[in-house]
Amino acid sequence: MSARRWWAWPLVPFYAAAIAVKDALRVMGVTKVRELQWPVVSVGSLSAGGAGKTPVVIALAKLLVAKGWEVDVLSRGYGREGGGVERVDDEDEKQVPCGNDRKKGKDDDNSNSRSNNAATRFGDEPVLIARATNVPVWVGTDRFAAGTLVEEFSTRERNADSSAALRNDSKERTRNDSQERLRNDNQEIDRHRSLHLLDDGFQHRQLKRKVDVVLITAEDLEDVLLPAGNLREGLRALKRAGVVVVRQEERLGVMPRVRALVREGTAVWSVQRALRFPKPLGVLSAGLRPVAFCAIARPESFATMLHDAGCGVIETIAFADHHAYTTADIERIIEVAKGLNGSGFVTTEKDDVKLFIEMRERLAAVGPFVVVALEVEFLNPAEVLSDLEERLE
C-alpha cells in the first residue's frame, strides 16, 4: 500500500479514530437509523471518488425500470448550491452567473443554459443521472426526508389513478370489493415493485437499507485511509456489503482478495465499461489531435480509456472533482490546445452538464467540441435482477 499524500500520514490515526467512534455510537444505539416504507438499495464505494458509482446507478436504474420497478434515486447532491430537499429539474429556467462576469443575455432561455443551472443547483451527478434515466432524482443531505416525499407523492398519484379507475369500474364491482382490491394492489406495489436507489450511500448509515451494493477497484485494494489516501473506510468495511461490483478487466486480479474480505454469500457482479463517441465520426469527432479536459476523481482513468479507444489525445487537463468551470478555465484549455496545435476538445458527460452555452460556443469556435459518455453494462443482467430480488424479499 502507498499513500497519495505522504505528508498526511500523521493524521490517519485521528481519521480512523473518528470512524471507530461513529461505529461505536451506532452499536450503542445513540445514532438513530431511520427506515423508509420502500426498500432501499445503496450503491456506494470505499473510496472518496472515481470508483464509477454514477454509471452503475444509471445502469441499475435502467435495468430495474425495464423490468417494471418503480425506481427513484436519492442523492446528497455534492457541491450543490441549492438547499433543502429538491427534485432535480433539468428544465429549471433560473440563471446562475458564469464566474464573476456572466450577464443575462439572449441565450439565457436556451435549454443548455437551463441544464447548466441545474448542475449548479442540484449537483453535476444528480443531473446526469436524471438525464440518463428519466427516473425521479431527489437531492438533499437528509435522504430520509427525500425518500418520504417520494413515497408520499407516489401514493397520491396512485390513489388518484385508483379513484378514477374505481369510478369507471363501478358498474361491474361493488365499491367495497374494489377498494379492498386497490388496497391489496397498492400493498403489493409497495412491497415488491417500488424501491429507492441510494446514490453514494455506503457511508450514509443513518438510513436503513435492504442491500448494500459496493464498487471495488484494484486501486482501492492498494489505497489507504483519508487524508493520506482516498479510502473513507478500511477494507474490513466490505463485510457489510451484500453485493460487490468489480470491473471485468480487473476481475481476475482482484477476486481472490475480494472473496477474503467479504462475508459468505456476498454476490459479485461484473461490469464492462466503454466510452461512446458521437456518430458518425466516432473517435475522430474531435480530429486527430484533440485536447481532453475533465473534473473527475480519477482523470488518469479517463485518459487511459480515451487512448485505448483509439482517440489521439495530445493532452489531458484535469481539474478537481466536481469543479465548477469558469471563463478563465475555458480560456486556459483553449490556450493549451493552440500551443500544441490541437484539433479539438473532448470531455465527459459529467463535465458537460456544468458548461454554459457560451463556454461551448467558445470551444467550438476553435475546434470540434465532443462529449463522450461512459457507459456501464452488467455482464449478466439476469443474475443482477435475481440477486436483487432474492435480497429484497
C-alpha positions as CSV (number, residue, x, y, z in Angstrom):
1,M,0.0,0.0,0.0
2,S,1.1,3.5,-0.7
3,A,-0.1,7.0,0.3
4,R,-1.2,9.6,-2.2
5,R,-0.4,12.3,0.3
6,W,2.6,11.1,2.4
7,W,2.6,14.3,4.4
8,A,-0.9,13.4,5.8
9,W,0.2,10.1,7.3
10,P,0.2,11.5,10.9
11,L,-3.5,12.5,10.5
12,V,-4.7,9.0,9.5
13,P,-5.0,7.6,13.1
14,F,-7.2,10.5,14.0
15,Y,-9.5,9.8,11.0
16,A,-9.5,6.1,11.9
17,A,-10.5,7.0,15.5
18,A,-13.4,9.2,14.3
19,I,-14.7,6.2,12.2
20,A,-14.4,3.9,15.2
21,V,-16.4,6.4,17.4
22,K,-19.2,6.6,14.8
23,D,-19.3,2.8,14.6
24,A,-19.5,2.6,18.4
25,L,-22.3,5.1,18.6
26,R,-24.3,3.0,16.1
27,V,-23.7,-0.2,18.1
28,M,-24.8,1.6,21.3
29,G,-28.0,2.9,19.5
30,V,-27.0,6.5,20.1
31,T,-27.0,7.2,16.3
32,K,-30.6,6.9,15.0
33,V,-31.2,4.8,11.9
34,R,-34.4,5.5,10.1
35,E,-36.4,3.2,7.8
36,L,-38.4,4.2,4.7
37,Q,-41.5,2.2,3.7
38,W,-40.0,1.1,0.4
39,P,-36.8,-0.9,0.4
40,V,-33.5,1.0,-0.2
41,V,-30.7,-0.3,-2.4
42,S,-27.5,1.6,-1.7
43,V,-24.8,2.0,-4.3
44,G,-21.5,3.1,-2.9
45,S,-17.8,2.5,-2.6
46,L,-14.9,2.7,-0.1
47,S,-13.1,5.4,-1.9
48,A,-13.9,9.1,-1.9
49,G,-14.5,9.1,-5.7
50,G,-13.7,7.6,-9.0
51,A,-14.9,4.1,-8.5
52,G,-17.7,4.6,-11.1
53,K,-20.8,4.8,-8.8
54,T,-22.8,7.1,-11.1
55,P,-22.6,4.9,-14.2
56,V,-23.6,1.9,-12.1
57,V,-26.6,3.8,-10.6
58,I,-27.7,4.7,-14.1
59,A,-27.3,1.1,-15.4
60,L,-29.1,-0.4,-12.4
61,A,-32.0,2.1,-12.6
62,K,-32.5,1.4,-16.3
63,L,-32.4,-2.4,-15.7
64,L,-35.0,-2.2,-12.9
65,V,-37.3,0.2,-14.8
66,A,-37.2,-2.1,-17.8
67,K,-38.5,-4.9,-15.5
68,G,-41.4,-2.9,-14.2
69,W,-39.9,-1.5,-11.0
70,E,-40.9,2.0,-9.7
71,V,-37.5,3.5,-9.1
72,D,-36.2,6.8,-7.8
73,V,-32.7,8.0,-6.8
74,L,-31.8,9.7,-3.5
75,S,-28.6,11.7,-3.7
76,R,-26.8,14.1,-1.4
77,G,-26.1,16.4,-4.4
78,Y,-22.4,17.0,-3.5
79,G,-21.3,20.6,-4.2
80,R,-24.8,21.9,-5.0
81,E,-25.8,25.5,-4.3
82,G,-29.4,24.7,-3.6
83,G,-30.7,23.9,-0.2
84,G,-33.2,21.6,1.5
85,V,-34.7,18.6,-0.3
86,E,-35.5,19.1,-4.0
87,R,-36.3,17.1,-7.0
88,V,-33.8,17.5,-9.9
89,D,-35.4,19.6,-12.6
90,D,-33.3,19.7,-15.8
91,E,-35.6,22.4,-17.2
92,D,-35.1,25.0,-14.5
93,E,-35.1,28.4,-16.1
94,K,-33.3,30.4,-13.4
95,Q,-29.9,31.5,-14.5
96,V,-26.7,31.4,-12.5
97,P,-23.7,33.6,-13.4
98,C,-20.7,32.0,-15.0
99,G,-17.7,33.1,-12.9
100,N,-18.0,36.7,-11.9
101,D,-18.6,38.2,-15.3
102,R,-21.7,36.5,-16.7
103,K,-24.6,38.8,-17.6
104,K,-28.1,37.7,-18.5
105,G,-28.4,37.7,-22.3
106,K,-30.4,36.4,-25.2
107,D,-29.1,32.8,-24.7
108,D,-30.4,32.6,-21.2
109,D,-33.6,30.8,-22.4
110,N,-31.6,28.1,-24.2
111,S,-32.2,24.6,-22.8
112,N,-28.4,24.1,-22.4
113,S,-28.3,27.1,-20.1
114,R,-31.1,25.6,-18.1
115,S,-29.2,22.4,-17.7
116,N,-26.1,24.2,-16.6
117,N,-28.0,26.0,-13.9
118,A,-29.5,22.6,-12.8
119,A,-26.0,21.3,-12.3
120,T,-25.1,24.3,-10.1
121,R,-28.3,24.0,-8.1
122,F,-28.6,20.2,-7.8
123,G,-25.1,18.9,-8.4
124,D,-23.5,17.5,-11.5
125,E,-24.0,13.8,-10.9
126,P,-27.7,14.0,-9.9
127,V,-28.4,16.0,-13.1
128,L,-26.5,13.4,-15.1
129,I,-28.5,10.5,-13.5
130,A,-31.8,12.3,-14.1
131,R,-31.0,13.0,-17.7
132,A,-29.7,9.5,-18.5
133,T,-32.5,7.5,-16.7
134,N,-35.6,9.7,-16.7
135,V,-36.4,8.5,-13.2
136,P,-37.1,10.9,-10.3
137,V,-33.9,12.1,-8.7
138,W,-34.1,13.8,-5.3
139,V,-31.2,15.7,-3.6
140,G,-30.7,16.7,0.0
141,T,-28.4,15.9,2.9
142,D,-31.5,14.3,4.6
143,R,-32.1,11.3,2.4
144,F,-34.8,10.0,4.7
145,A,-36.8,13.2,4.2
146,A,-36.3,12.9,0.4
147,G,-37.5,9.3,0.4
148,T,-40.5,10.2,2.5
149,L,-41.5,12.9,-0.1
150,V,-41.1,10.4,-2.9
151,E,-43.4,7.9,-1.2
152,E,-46.0,10.5,-0.4
153,F,-46.1,11.8,-4.0
154,S,-46.3,8.3,-5.4
155,T,-49.1,7.3,-3.1
156,R,-51.1,10.4,-4.0
157,E,-50.6,9.7,-7.7
158,R,-51.6,6.1,-7.4
159,N,-54.6,7.0,-5.3
160,A,-55.7,9.5,-7.9
161,D,-55.4,6.9,-10.6
162,S,-57.2,4.3,-8.5
163,S,-60.1,6.7,-7.8
164,A,-60.5,7.3,-11.5
165,A,-60.4,3.6,-12.2
166,L,-62.9,2.9,-9.4
167,R,-65.4,5.3,-10.8
168,N,-65.1,3.8,-14.3
169,D,-65.5,0.3,-12.8
170,S,-68.4,1.0,-10.5
171,K,-71.0,-0.7,-12.8
172,E,-69.1,-4.1,-12.6
173,R,-67.9,-4.2,-9.0
174,T,-69.2,-3.0,-5.7
175,R,-67.4,-0.2,-4.0
176,N,-66.2,-2.2,-1.0
177,D,-64.8,-5.0,-3.2
178,S,-63.0,-2.5,-5.4
179,Q,-61.5,-0.6,-2.5
180,E,-60.2,-3.8,-1.0
181,R,-58.7,-4.9,-4.3
182,L,-57.0,-1.5,-4.7
183,R,-55.6,-1.6,-1.1
184,N,-54.1,-5.0,-1.9
185,D,-52.7,-3.8,-5.2
186,N,-51.0,-0.8,-3.5
187,Q,-49.5,-3.0,-0.8
188,E,-48.2,-5.4,-3.5
189,I,-46.6,-2.5,-5.4
190,D,-45.1,-1.0,-2.2
191,R,-43.7,-4.4,-1.1
192,H,-42.3,-5.7,-4.3
193,R,-42.1,-3.2,-7.1
194,S,-41.0,0.1,-5.6
195,L,-37.6,0.9,-4.3
196,H,-35.2,3.7,-3.7
197,L,-31.6,3.7,-5.1
198,L,-29.4,5.5,-2.6
199,D,-26.5,7.1,-4.6
200,D,-23.1,7.0,-2.9
201,G,-24.8,5.6,0.2
202,F,-22.4,3.1,1.7
203,Q,-21.2,5.5,4.4
204,H,-24.7,7.1,4.9
205,R,-25.8,4.6,7.5
206,Q,-28.4,6.8,9.1
207,L,-30.8,5.4,6.5
208,K,-31.6,1.7,6.7
209,R,-31.1,-0.3,3.5
210,K,-32.0,-3.7,2.3
211,V,-28.9,-4.2,0.1
212,D,-25.5,-2.5,0.1
213,V,-24.0,-2.6,-3.4
214,V,-20.3,-1.7,-3.1
215,L,-18.0,-1.0,-6.0
216,I,-14.4,-2.0,-5.5
217,T,-11.4,-1.4,-7.9
218,A,-7.8,-2.7,-7.9
219,E,-6.7,0.8,-7.0
220,D,-9.0,0.7,-3.9
221,L,-7.3,-2.5,-2.7
222,E,-3.9,-0.8,-2.6
223,D,-5.1,2.5,-1.1
224,V,-5.1,3.8,2.4
225,L,-7.4,5.9,4.6
226,L,-8.0,9.6,4.2
227,P,-6.4,12.0,4.3
228,A,-3.2,10.2,3.2
229,G,-5.2,8.1,0.7
230,N,-8.7,8.2,-0.7
231,L,-10.4,5.5,1.4
232,R,-13.3,6.7,3.5
233,E,-13.3,3.3,5.3
234,G,-10.9,0.5,5.7
235,L,-11.2,-2.7,3.6
236,R,-12.8,-4.5,6.5
237,A,-16.0,-2.5,5.9
238,L,-16.6,-4.8,2.9
239,K,-18.1,-7.2,5.4
240,R,-21.2,-5.1,5.3
241,A,-21.7,-5.5,1.5
242,G,-24.5,-7.6,0.2
243,V,-23.1,-7.2,-3.4
244,V,-19.7,-6.3,-4.7
245,V,-19.2,-4.8,-8.2
246,V,-15.9,-5.3,-10.0
247,R,-14.7,-4.2,-13.4
248,Q,-14.5,-7.1,-15.9
249,E,-10.9,-6.2,-16.8
250,E,-9.8,-6.4,-13.2
251,R,-11.9,-9.3,-12.0
252,L,-9.2,-12.0,-12.4
253,G,-6.7,-10.0,-10.4
254,V,-9.0,-8.7,-7.5
255,M,-11.3,-11.7,-6.9
256,P,-9.0,-13.7,-4.6
257,R,-8.6,-10.7,-2.2
258,V,-12.2,-9.6,-2.5
259,R,-13.5,-13.1,-1.6
260,A,-11.3,-13.0,1.5
261,L,-12.7,-9.6,2.5
262,V,-16.5,-10.1,2.1
263,R,-18.8,-12.3,4.1
264,E,-20.1,-15.6,2.9
265,G,-23.0,-15.3,0.4
266,T,-22.0,-11.9,-0.9
267,A,-22.8,-11.7,-4.6
268,V,-20.3,-10.4,-7.1
269,W,-21.4,-8.6,-10.3
270,S,-19.1,-7.7,-13.1
271,V,-19.4,-4.6,-15.2
272,Q,-18.0,-3.7,-18.6
273,R,-17.1,-0.1,-19.3
274,A,-16.9,1.7,-22.6
275,L,-16.7,5.2,-24.0
276,R,-19.4,6.2,-26.5
277,F,-18.4,8.7,-29.1
278,P,-20.9,10.7,-31.2
279,K,-21.6,9.4,-34.6
280,P,-20.8,9.3,-37.5
281,L,-17.1,10.1,-36.9
282,G,-16.7,8.3,-33.6
283,V,-13.2,8.7,-32.1
284,L,-12.3,11.1,-34.9
285,S,-15.1,13.5,-34.0
286,A,-12.6,16.0,-32.5
287,G,-9.9,15.4,-35.1
288,L,-6.6,13.7,-34.9
289,R,-5.1,15.8,-32.1
290,P,-7.8,16.6,-29.5
291,V,-7.2,18.0,-26.1
292,A,-9.2,16.4,-23.3
293,F,-10.3,18.1,-20.1
294,C,-12.3,16.8,-17.1
295,A,-13.1,17.4,-13.4
296,I,-13.5,13.9,-12.1
297,A,-11.9,11.9,-9.3
298,R,-9.6,9.8,-11.5
299,P,-8.7,11.8,-14.6
300,E,-5.9,9.3,-15.5
301,S,-8.5,6.6,-16.0
302,F,-10.4,8.8,-18.5
303,A,-7.1,9.5,-20.3
304,T,-6.4,5.8,-20.5
305,M,-9.8,4.9,-21.8
306,L,-9.5,7.6,-24.5
307,H,-6.2,6.1,-25.5
308,D,-7.4,2.6,-25.5
309,A,-10.4,3.6,-27.7
310,G,-8.0,5.0,-30.3
311,C,-8.6,8.7,-29.6
312,G,-5.4,10.5,-30.3
313,V,-5.5,12.9,-27.3
314,I,-2.3,15.0,-27.1
315,E,-3.0,16.4,-23.6
316,T,-5.4,15.9,-20.7
317,I,-6.2,18.9,-18.5
318,A,-7.5,17.8,-15.1
319,F,-9.4,19.9,-12.6
320,A,-10.6,18.9,-9.1
321,D,-13.6,16.6,-8.8
322,H,-16.9,18.5,-9.1
323,H,-15.0,21.6,-10.2
324,A,-17.3,24.4,-11.4
325,Y,-15.9,25.7,-14.7
326,T,-15.3,29.4,-15.2
327,T,-14.5,31.5,-18.3
328,A,-10.8,31.6,-17.2
329,D,-10.8,27.7,-17.2
330,I,-12.1,27.6,-20.8
331,E,-9.5,30.2,-21.9
332,R,-6.8,28.1,-20.3
333,I,-7.9,25.0,-22.1
334,I,-8.0,26.8,-25.4
335,E,-4.5,28.2,-24.9
336,V,-3.1,24.7,-24.3
337,A,-4.8,23.4,-27.4
338,K,-3.4,26.3,-29.5
339,G,0.1,25.8,-28.1
340,L,0.0,22.1,-29.0
341,N,-1.7,22.6,-32.4
342,G,-4.7,20.7,-31.1
343,S,-7.5,19.9,-33.4
344,G,-10.5,20.0,-31.0
345,F,-11.7,19.2,-27.4
346,V,-13.0,16.1,-25.6
347,T,-14.8,15.9,-22.2
348,T,-17.2,13.8,-20.2
349,E,-20.9,14.0,-19.8
350,K,-20.4,14.8,-16.1
351,D,-18.3,17.9,-17.2
352,D,-20.7,18.8,-20.0
353,V,-23.6,19.4,-17.6
354,K,-21.6,22.2,-15.9
355,L,-20.7,24.1,-19.1
356,F,-22.7,27.1,-20.0
357,I,-23.6,27.6,-23.7
358,E,-21.2,30.5,-24.0
359,M,-18.4,28.1,-23.0
360,R,-19.4,25.5,-25.6
361,E,-19.5,28.2,-28.2
362,R,-16.1,29.5,-27.3
363,L,-14.6,26.0,-27.6
364,A,-16.4,25.2,-30.8
365,A,-15.1,28.4,-32.4
366,V,-11.6,27.0,-32.0
367,G,-12.2,23.3,-32.9
368,P,-14.8,20.5,-32.7
369,F,-16.2,20.1,-29.2
370,V,-17.0,16.4,-28.3
371,V,-18.8,15.0,-25.3
372,V,-18.2,11.3,-24.7
373,A,-20.4,9.1,-22.5
374,L,-19.0,6.5,-20.1
375,E,-21.4,3.6,-20.4
376,V,-21.5,0.6,-18.0
377,E,-23.2,-2.7,-18.7
378,F,-23.7,-5.6,-16.4
379,L,-22.2,-8.7,-17.9
380,N,-25.1,-10.8,-16.6
381,P,-28.3,-8.7,-16.2
382,A,-30.4,-11.7,-15.3
383,E,-28.1,-12.6,-12.4
384,V,-28.2,-9.0,-11.2
385,L,-32.0,-9.0,-11.1
386,S,-32.2,-12.4,-9.5
387,D,-29.7,-11.4,-6.8
388,L,-31.6,-8.2,-6.0
389,E,-35.0,-9.8,-5.9
390,E,-33.7,-12.5,-3.6
391,R,-32.3,-9.9,-1.2
392,L,-35.4,-7.7,-1.3
393,E,-37.7,-10.5,-0.2
